[in-house]
């Protein structure tokens, strides 16, 4: 069993295993005070959530992204954090990011959210609506709930006098749903914050399933690949002959078949051929993921293009997969040639021992709140996120937001009473990890 699988397998056990103390599963007086304050102010938190959801902030709606950032900046300024808006170069066509920070001593915390949604200004899904405990709206669960959880967790810490002295950076990116390129610029400030931090918490939605709460200690990468194949155009009667060879489409099929048989199988690794074009004339636009082809059944095709995606659980796993794919591509059928290129987007958030320890701490908090122990969520069931950019530099835990579903759809919704739960978990976890609890 690989080390990655061992870590994940151990995480599937209940967190009541080794190291969960009876004291950790009880709330201290300061923690009880935060819980009471959060319960008393959950309506205020929901009001802030509603306000931001009603500001359309699709990634390409720069004014909307900035407007949400202005609201959050006002909240963070009031907490004593120093806020700054980070503009992106004009040619990147992105609104920029909101960062806020405060100095202190001890463990350094990076808290990650994002201001943008997938719903652009011309989308019909634009408003917050509420039906009892369920609310719907663009970005309500991905991730304006998490943005609000960050603010109110810090307010709860301020309420008991614990916020002072904790070094914190809050990073609200403005293009998580459609990252600006190059990533070396659009994620530069986030990566620098990750190198500064000891602990990173990502506030995308929490997970409750099968009667249990689940912690997220790993997320897979997201990259794309482009396979370009050339063959010799000829009358189809001569295909497979020494002079004509196999043709571009047969070579593409050979490569894809060997990907399936020789690369597939490693836990956490998946790859998908999303679109394929082949014929004697091929026009393909990877930016739009669309194209057109022309060919005839009696003509051997000279061109094939395959565009796909690949996800991995670690940098090493991704590198091994790329090397295998390149070796397969290089073994050409007669009279053909092929090349494969990769474009990396989100790196993996590997399941480290440090992340596992954070999950154990969160499980103790969850039990102290009467929710029971937490298990580890299978990373194959979560997509990529901004926290992956900083995971190589600090211990990290994702999924610290509230409970929602239907993200990226007009049915996106949130359980409003889970806002208070998420705020409590975040506030108490930060309090304990900061060392403030030991001073109580």
C-alpha positions as a Python dict, from the first residue, in 0.01 Angstrom:
ca = {
    (1, 'X'): (0, 0, 0),
    (2, 'X'): (145, 343, -95),
    (3, 'X'): (202, 608, 171),
    (4, 'X'): (-76, 820, 20),
    (5, 'X'): (-322, 533, 46),
    (6, 'X'): (-212, 459, 401),
    (7, 'X'): (-279, 816, 508),
    (8, 'X'): (-620, 814, 342),
    (9, 'X'): (-709, 472, 473),
    (10, 'X'): (-626, 576, 826),
    (11, 'X'): (-845, 881, 778),
    (12, 'X'): (-1145, 665, 701),
    (13, 'X'): (-1138, 546, 1061),
    (14, 'X'): (-1326, 745, 1321),
    (15, 'X'): (-1123, 1028, 1469),
    (16, 'X'): (-1184, 885, 1816),
    (17, 'X'): (-872, 676, 1758),
    (18, 'X'): (-539, 761, 1917),
    (19, 'X'): (-473, 1107, 2053),
    (20, 'X'): (-828, 1242, 2102),
    (21, 'X'): (-829, 1372, 2458),
    (22, 'X'): (-1130, 1398, 2686),
    (23, 'X'): (-1034, 1760, 2749),
    (24, 'X'): (-1032, 1830, 2376),
    (25, 'X'): (-1388, 1705, 2348),
    (26, 'X'): (-1508, 1961, 2603),
    (27, 'X'): (-1558, 2334, 2558),
    (28, 'X'): (-1364, 2575, 2777),
    (29, 'X'): (-1531, 2881, 2927),
    (30, 'X'): (-1398, 3107, 2652),
    (31, 'X'): (-1512, 2861, 2387),
    (32, 'X'): (-1858, 2851, 2543),
    (33, 'X'): (-1863, 3229, 2535),
    (34, 'X'): (-1783, 3224, 2163),
    (35, 'X'): (-2056, 2966, 2099),
    (36, 'X'): (-2310, 3183, 2282),
    (37, 'X'): (-2201, 3493, 2092),
    (38, 'X'): (-2222, 3313, 1757),
    (39, 'X'): (-2572, 3184, 1834),
    (40, 'X'): (-2679, 3536, 1925),
    (41, 'X'): (-2535, 3682, 1603),
    (42, 'X'): (-2616, 3415, 1346),
    (43, 'X'): (-2887, 3640, 1203),
    (44, 'X'): (-2626, 3910, 1143),
    (45, 'X'): (-2405, 3656, 966),
    (46, 'X'): (-2692, 3550, 741),
    (47, 'X'): (-2767, 3916, 665),
    (48, 'X'): (-2407, 3968, 552),
    (49, 'X'): (-2432, 3654, 341),
    (50, 'X'): (-2753, 3779, 180),
    (51, 'X'): (-2597, 4118, 107),
    (52, 'X'): (-2302, 3966, -77),
    (53, 'X'): (-2508, 3706, -263),
    (54, 'X'): (-2726, 3987, -398),
    (55, 'X'): (-2417, 4147, -554),
    (56, 'X'): (-2357, 3963, -880),
    (57, 'X'): (-1988, 3877, -900),
    (58, 'X'): (-1922, 3641, -1187),
    (59, 'X'): (-1549, 3624, -1255),
    (60, 'X'): (-1571, 3849, -1559),
    (61, 'X'): (-1801, 4100, -1382),
    (62, 'X'): (-1511, 4301, -1246),
    (63, 'X'): (-1726, 4571, -1090),
    (64, 'X'): (-1929, 4308, -907),
    (65, 'X'): (-1620, 4130, -777),
    (66, 'X'): (-1482, 4462, -652),
    (67, 'X'): (-1818, 4547, -490),
    (68, 'X'): (-1820, 4222, -292),
    (69, 'X'): (-1460, 4291, -199),
    (70, 'X'): (-1558, 4637, -71),
    (71, 'X'): (-1819, 4482, 160),
    (72, 'X'): (-1575, 4227, 299),
    (73, 'X'): (-1301, 4489, 333),
    (74, 'X'): (-1532, 4698, 551),
    (75, 'X'): (-1588, 4400, 780),
    (76, 'X'): (-1217, 4320, 806),
    (77, 'X'): (-1118, 4684, 857),
    (78, 'X'): (-1356, 4696, 1154),
    (79, 'X'): (-1176, 4396, 1303),
    (80, 'X'): (-844, 4578, 1290),
    (81, 'X'): (-697, 4402, 988),
    (82, 'X'): (-511, 4602, 726),
    (83, 'X'): (-683, 4549, 391),
    (84, 'X'): (-542, 4597, 44),
    (85, 'X'): (-677, 4541, -306),
    (86, 'X'): (-431, 4368, -539),
    (87, 'X'): (-489, 4465, -901),
    (88, 'X'): (-398, 4233, -1185),
    (89, 'X'): (-231, 4355, -1506),
    (90, 'X'): (-487, 4489, -1750),
    (91, 'X'): (-409, 4226, -2012),
    (92, 'X'): (-510, 3948, -1770),
    (93, 'X'): (-870, 4079, -1767),
    (94, 'X'): (-936, 3996, -1400),
    (95, 'X'): (-1064, 4214, -1117),
    (96, 'X'): (-792, 4132, -864),
    (97, 'X'): (-789, 4009, -505),
    (98, 'X'): (-866, 4135, -154),
    (99, 'X'): (-604, 4055, 110),
    (100, 'X'): (-614, 4155, 476),
    (101, 'X'): (-361, 4094, 751),
    (102, 'X'): (-272, 4159, 1110),
    (103, 'X'): (51, 4101, 1298),
    (104, 'X'): (102, 3887, 1605),
    (105, 'X'): (308, 3617, 1767),
    (106, 'X'): (282, 3240, 1743),
    (107, 'X'): (119, 3023, 1479),
    (108, 'X'): (48, 3215, 1160),
    (109, 'X'): (-291, 3156, 993),
    (110, 'X'): (-394, 3197, 630),
    (111, 'X'): (-772, 3192, 571),
    (112, 'X'): (-883, 3153, 208),
    (113, 'X'): (-1206, 3249, 36),
    (114, 'X'): (-1302, 3382, -306),
    (115, 'X'): (-1521, 3671, -419),
    (116, 'X'): (-1623, 3551, -764),
    (117, 'X'): (-1890, 3306, -881),
    (118, 'X'): (-1960, 3119, -1203),
    (119, 'X'): (-2274, 3326, -1265),
    (120, 'X'): (-2196, 3618, -1494),
    (121, 'X'): (-2398, 3940, -1523),
    (122, 'X'): (-2621, 3803, -1800),
    (123, 'X'): (-2723, 3494, -1602),
    (124, 'X'): (-3082, 3472, -1481),
    (125, 'X'): (-2972, 3338, -1140),
    (126, 'X'): (-2889, 3660, -954),
    (127, 'X'): (-3071, 3690, -622),
    (128, 'X'): (-3082, 3552, -267),
    (129, 'X'): (-3410, 3379, -184),
    (130, 'X'): (-3508, 3209, 140),
    (131, 'X'): (-3756, 2936, 223),
    (132, 'X'): (-3731, 2855, 593),
    (133, 'X'): (-3387, 2717, 668),
    (134, 'X'): (-3290, 2682, 301),
    (135, 'X'): (-3161, 2973, 95),
    (136, 'X'): (-3064, 2979, -271),
    (137, 'X'): (-2857, 3224, -468),
    (138, 'X'): (-2555, 3261, -696),
    (139, 'X'): (-2242, 3167, -505),
    (140, 'X'): (-2428, 3114, -178),
    (141, 'X'): (-2245, 2784, -120),
    (142, 'X'): (-1945, 2848, -345),
    (143, 'X'): (-1838, 3040, -160),
    (144, 'X'): (-1995, 3350, -15),
    (145, 'X'): (-2097, 3146, 289),
    (146, 'X'): (-1731, 3068, 357),
    (147, 'X'): (-1634, 3434, 315),
    (148, 'X'): (-1887, 3523, 584),
    (149, 'X'): (-1775, 3238, 810),
    (150, 'X'): (-1422, 3382, 809),
    (151, 'X'): (-1545, 3724, 920),
    (152, 'X'): (-1770, 3594, 1197),
    (153, 'X'): (-1512, 3348, 1328),
    (154, 'X'): (-1275, 3642, 1368),
    (155, 'X'): (-1552, 3844, 1534),
    (156, 'X'): (-1612, 3562, 1781),
    (157, 'X'): (-1242, 3555, 1865),
    (158, 'X'): (-1249, 3931, 1909),
    (159, 'X'): (-1547, 3897, 2144),
    (160, 'X'): (-1340, 3700, 2396),
    (161, 'X'): (-1029, 3913, 2345),
    (162, 'X'): (-838, 3637, 2165),
    (163, 'X'): (-804, 3795, 1821),
    (164, 'X'): (-533, 4036, 1933),
    (165, 'X'): (-195, 3875, 1903),
    (166, 'X'): (-288, 3607, 1647),
    (167, 'X'): (-105, 3667, 1315),
    (168, 'X'): (-364, 3626, 1040),
    (169, 'X'): (-386, 3681, 666),
    (170, 'X'): (-723, 3663, 493),
    (171, 'X'): (-705, 3603, 117),
    (172, 'X'): (-1018, 3655, -93),
    (173, 'X'): (-923, 3580, -454),
    (174, 'X'): (-1127, 3739, -730),
    (175, 'X'): (-1085, 3476, -1000),
    (176, 'X'): (-1104, 3131, -840),
    (177, 'X'): (-1373, 3015, -1080),
    (178, 'X'): (-1175, 3121, -1388),
    (179, 'X'): (-818, 3189, -1288),
    (180, 'X'): (-625, 3460, -1465),
    (181, 'X'): (-323, 3359, -1668),
    (182, 'X'): (-38, 3333, -1612),
    (183, 'X'): (-88, 3166, -1275),
    (184, 'X'): (257, 3286, -1172),
    (185, 'X'): (100, 3632, -1149),
    (186, 'X'): (-260, 3561, -1050),
    (187, 'X'): (-155, 3330, -763),
    (188, 'X'): (173, 3499, -671),
    (189, 'X'): (40, 3678, -362),
    (190, 'X'): (-151, 3372, -243),
    (191, 'X'): (159, 3154, -271),
    (192, 'X'): (364, 3412, -80),
    (193, 'X'): (102, 3412, 194),
    (194, 'X'): (118, 3032, 202),
    (195, 'X'): (494, 3041, 247),
    (196, 'X'): (441, 3280, 541),
    (197, 'X'): (168, 3072, 706),
    (198, 'X'): (200, 2778, 942),
    (199, 'X'): (-166, 2676, 904),
    (200, 'X'): (-399, 2733, 609),
    (201, 'X'): (-775, 2692, 626),
    (202, 'X'): (-991, 2691, 313),
    (203, 'X'): (-1353, 2791, 355),
    (204, 'X'): (-1531, 2620, 68),
    (205, 'X'): (-1830, 2411, 171),
    (206, 'X'): (-1822, 2151, 446),
    (207, 'X'): (-1942, 1796, 388),
    (208, 'X'): (-2195, 1594, 583),
    (209, 'X'): (-2276, 1253, 441),
    (210, 'X'): (-2383, 912, 563),
    (211, 'X'): (-2467, 1053, 904),
    (212, 'X'): (-2114, 1187, 964),
    (213, 'X'): (-1919, 1510, 923),
    (214, 'X'): (-1611, 1486, 701),
    (215, 'X'): (-1281, 1671, 694),
    (216, 'X'): (-1091, 1752, 375),
    (217, 'X'): (-715, 1698, 397),
    (218, 'X'): (-648, 1646, 25),
    (219, 'X'): (-765, 1774, -313),
    (220, 'X'): (-651, 1666, -654),
    (221, 'X'): (-476, 1873, -916),
    (222, 'X'): (-632, 1997, -1237),
    (223, 'X'): (-431, 2005, -1560),
    (224, 'X'): (-506, 1965, -1929),
    (225, 'X'): (-330, 1784, -2209),
    (226, 'X'): (-332, 1821, -2586),
    (227, 'X'): (-245, 1535, -2818),
    (228, 'X'): (-163, 1634, -3177),
    (229, 'X'): (-119, 1358, -3434),
    (230, 'X'): (-10, 1366, -3797),
    (231, 'X'): (-36, 1098, -4064),
    (232, 'X'): (6, 1068, -4437),
    (233, 'X'): (-296, 1167, -4643),
    (234, 'X'): (-367, 912, -4917),
    (235, 'X'): (-642, 712, -5084),
    (236, 'X'): (-794, 477, -4829),
    (237, 'X'): (-722, 174, -5050),
    (238, 'X'): (-356, 205, -4951),
    (239, 'X'): (-398, 234, -4575),
    (240, 'X'): (-165, 11, -4373),
    (241, 'X'): (65, -20, -4672),
    (242, 'X'): (433, 52, -4633),
    (243, 'X'): (396, 374, -4828),
    (244, 'X'): (85, 509, -4646),
    (245, 'X'): (95, 373, -4294),
    (246, 'X'): (-181, 381, -4031),
    (247, 'X'): (-326, 731, -4061),
    (248, 'X'): (-366, 997, -3791),
    (249, 'X'): (-690, 871, -3638),
    (250, 'X'): (-566, 515, -3594),
    (251, 'X'): (-253, 652, -3428),
    (252, 'X'): (-466, 865, -3194),
    (253, 'X'): (-676, 559, -3111),
    (254, 'X'): (-363, 355, -3040),
    (255, 'X'): (-235, 620, -2801),
    (256, 'X'): (-566, 655, -2614),
    (257, 'X'): (-597, 279, -2582),
    (258, 'X'): (-249, 252, -2431),
    (259, 'X'): (-324, 540, -2193),
    (260, 'X'): (-617, 333, -2071),
    (261, 'X'): (-425, 9, -2030),
    (262, 'X'): (-82, 136, -1917),
    (263, 'X'): (-137, 465, -1729),
    (264, 'X'): (-470, 405, -1557),
    (265, 'X'): (-488, 234, -1218),
    (266, 'X'): (-289, 440, -967),
    (267, 'X'): (-519, 555, -683),
    (268, 'X'): (-603, 924, -718),
    (269, 'X'): (-501, 949, -1084),
    (270, 'X'): (-767, 1006, -1349),
    (271, 'X'): (-746, 1138, -1702),
    (272, 'X'): (-1016, 1212, -1954),
    (273, 'X'): (-1023, 1270, -2330),
    (274, 'X'): (-1280, 1548, -2349),
    (275, 'X'): (-1291, 1613, -2722),
    (276, 'X'): (-1140, 1457, -3035),
    (277, 'X'): (-1118, 1598, -3387),
    (278, 'X'): (-980, 1407, -3684),
    (279, 'X'): (-979, 1421, -4063),
    (280, 'X'): (-801, 1584, -4351),
    (281, 'X'): (-887, 1933, -4226),
    (282, 'X'): (-909, 2008, -3855),
    (283, 'X'): (-972, 2342, -3689),
    (284, 'X'): (-981, 2332, -3309),
    (285, 'X'): (-994, 2619, -3058),
    (286, 'X'): (-883, 2491, -2714),
    (287, 'X'): (-995, 2814, -2548),
    (288, 'X'): (-1353, 2749, -2656),
    (289, 'X'): (-1327, 2369, -2651),
    (290, 'X'): (-1484, 2349, -2992),
    (291, 'X'): (-1382, 2292, -3351),
    (292, 'X'): (-1478, 2150, -3690),
    (293, 'X'): (-1339, 1878, -3912),
    (294, 'X'): (-1361, 1756, -4268),
    (295, 'X'): (-1271, 1415, -4398),
    (296, 'X'): (-1391, 1139, -4631),
    (297, 'X'): (-1431, 769, -4577),
    (298, 'X'): (-1210, 700, -4877),
    (299, 'X'): (-925, 926, -4763),
    (300, 'X'): (-665, 841, -4499),
    (301, 'X'): (-676, 1130, -4246),
    (302, 'X'): (-365, 1335, -4189),
    (303, 'X'): (-461, 1512, -3866),
    (304, 'X'): (-612, 1432, -3527),
    (305, 'X'): (-635, 1646, -3215),
    (306, 'X'): (-740, 1522, -2871),
    (307, 'X'): (-795, 1759, -2578),
    (308, 'X'): (-827, 1619, -2229),
    (309, 'X'): (-781, 1669, -1857),
    (310, 'X'): (-577, 1496, -1590),
    (311, 'X'): (-603, 1497, -1209),
    (312, 'X'): (-357, 1362, -953),
    (313, 'X'): (-317, 1343, -578),
    (314, 'X'): (48, 1448, -560),
    (315, 'X'): (310, 1627, -768),
    (316, 'X'): (506, 1302, -794),
    (317, 'X'): (205, 1107, -915),
    (318, 'X'): (131, 1370, -1179),
    (319, 'X'): (492, 1366, -1301),
    (320, 'X'): (492, 986, -1331),
    (321, 'X'): (169, 991, -1531),
    (322, 'X'): (301, 1258, -1767),
    (323, 'X'): (619, 1058, -1829),
    (324, 'X'): (420, 743, -1910),
    (325, 'X'): (193, 932, -2148),
    (326, 'X'): (488, 1091, -2326),
    (327, 'X'): (656, 751, -2371),
    (328, 'X'): (339, 605, -2521),
    (329, 'X'): (302, 899, -2759),
    (330, 'X'): (661, 861, -2877),
    (331, 'X'): (606, 501, -2996),
    (332, 'X'): (455, 588, -3335),
    (333, 'X'): (266, 368, -3577),
    (334, 'X'): (410, 363, -3934),
    (335, 'X'): (408, 694, -4122),
    (336, 'X'): (268, 888, -3824),
    (337, 'X'): (402, 1130, -3567),
    (338, 'X'): (251, 1269, -3249),
    (339, 'X'): (323, 1505, -2963),
    (340, 'X'): (157, 1573, -2630),
    (341, 'X'): (167, 1894, -2427),
    (342, 'X'): (41, 1970, -2076),
    (343, 'X'): (-97, 2287, -1920),
    (344, 'X'): (-106, 2284, -1541),
    (345, 'X'): (-378, 2481, -1362),
    (346, 'X'): (-433, 2376, -1001),
    (347, 'X'): (-164, 2175, -822),
    (348, 'X'): (-259, 1889, -590),
    (349, 'X'): (-317, 1929, -217),
    (350, 'X'): (-150, 1610, -102),
    (351, 'X'): (-276, 1426, 210),
    (352, 'X'): (11, 1501, 450),
    (353, 'X'): (64, 1402, 813),
    (354, 'X'): (31, 1769, 908),
    (355, 'X'): (-306, 1792, 738),
    (356, 'X'): (-412, 1476, 918),
    (357, 'X'): (-322, 1633, 1253),
    (358, 'X'): (-535, 1936, 1170),
    (359, 'X'): (-824, 1705, 1089),
    (360, 'X'): (-783, 1536, 1427),
    (361, 'X'): (-800, 1876, 1596),
    (362, 'X'): (-1113, 1964, 1399),
    (363, 'X'): (-1268, 1632, 1494),
    (364, 'X'): (-1215, 1714, 1860),
    (365, 'X'): (-1384, 2051, 1809),
    (366, 'X'): (-1672, 1883, 1630),
    (367, 'X'): (-1718, 1639, 1918),
    (368, 'X'): (-1703, 1920, 2173),
    (369, 'X'): (-1990, 2081, 1980),
    (370, 'X'): (-2191, 1759, 2008),
    (371, 'X'): (-2155, 1659, 1642),
    (372, 'X'): (-1947, 1344, 1682),
    (373, 'X'): (-1610, 1251, 1532),
    (374, 'X'): (-1513, 1338, 1176),
    (375, 'X'): (-1390, 1112, 899),
    (376, 'X'): (-1166, 1198, 605),
    (377, 'X'): (-1334, 1274, 275),
    (378, 'X'): (-1216, 1089, -33),
    (379, 'X'): (-1021, 1345, -245),
    (380, 'X'): (-1154, 1180, -561),
    (381, 'X'): (-1488, 1337, -469),
    (382, 'X'): (-1370, 1699, -443),
    (383, 'X'): (-1246, 1931, -712),
    (384, 'X'): (-945, 2159, -717),
    (385, 'X'): (-929, 2483, -516),
    (386, 'X'): (-702, 2776, -434),
    (387, 'X'): (-582, 2610, -115),
    (388, 'X'): (-385, 2368, -334),
    (389, 'X'): (-143, 2647, -431),
    (390, 'X'): (-29, 2688, -71),
    (391, 'X'): (-57, 2330, 54),
    (392, 'X'): (312, 2253, -23),
    (393, 'X'): (418, 2527, 218),
    (394, 'X'): (190, 2491, 521),
    (395, 'X'): (-36, 2241, 692),
    (396, 'X'): (-378, 2279, 538),
    (397, 'X'): (-742, 2188, 589),
    (398, 'X'): (-1021, 2258, 341),
    (399, 'X'): (-1399, 2242, 362),
    (400, 'X'): (-1439, 2484, 654),
    (401, 'X'): (-1753, 2650, 517),
    (402, 'X'): (-2122, 2581, 574),
    (403, 'X'): (-2337, 2301, 433),
    (404, 'X'): (-2460, 2361, 81),
    (405, 'X'): (-2523, 2180, -243),
    (406, 'X'): (-2586, 2237, -612),
    (407, 'X'): (-2280, 2454, -666),
    (408, 'X'): (-2237, 2597, -1018),
    (409, 'X'): (-2607, 2533, -1092),
    (410, 'X'): (-2926, 2744, -1064),
    (411, 'X'): (-3020, 2515, -773),
    (412, 'X'): (-2726, 2620, -555),
    (413, 'X'): (-2849, 2626, -195),
    (414, 'X'): (-2736, 2646, 166),
    (415, 'X'): (-2865, 2525, 502),
    (416, 'X'): (-2872, 2852, 690),
    (417, 'X'): (-2844, 2698, 1037),
    (418, 'X'): (-2512, 2544, 930),
    (419, 'X'): (-2359, 2893, 915),
    (420, 'X'): (-2343, 2906, 1294),
    (421, 'X'): (-2194, 2556, 1305),
    (422, 'X'): (-1920, 2647, 1056),
    (423, 'X'): (-1839, 2970, 1243),
    (424, 'X'): (-1811, 2782, 1573),
    (425, 'X'): (-1584, 2515, 1426),
    (426, 'X'): (-1355, 2775, 1268),
    (427, 'X'): (-1338, 3005, 1570),
    (428, 'X'): (-1267, 2727, 1819),
    (429, 'X'): (-1015, 2556, 1591),
    (430, 'X'): (-818, 2879, 1541),
    (431, 'X'): (-839, 2948, 1916),
    (432, 'X'): (-697, 2609, 2003),
    (433, 'X'): (-431, 2598, 1732),
    (434, 'X'): (-313, 2951, 1822),
    (435, 'X'): (-225, 2838, 2173),
    (436, 'X'): (-469, 3082, 2329),
    (437, 'X'): (-673, 2798, 2477),
    (438, 'X'): (-370, 2673, 2672),
    (439, 'X'): (-344, 3015, 2838),
    (440, 'X'): (-705, 3008, 2960),
}
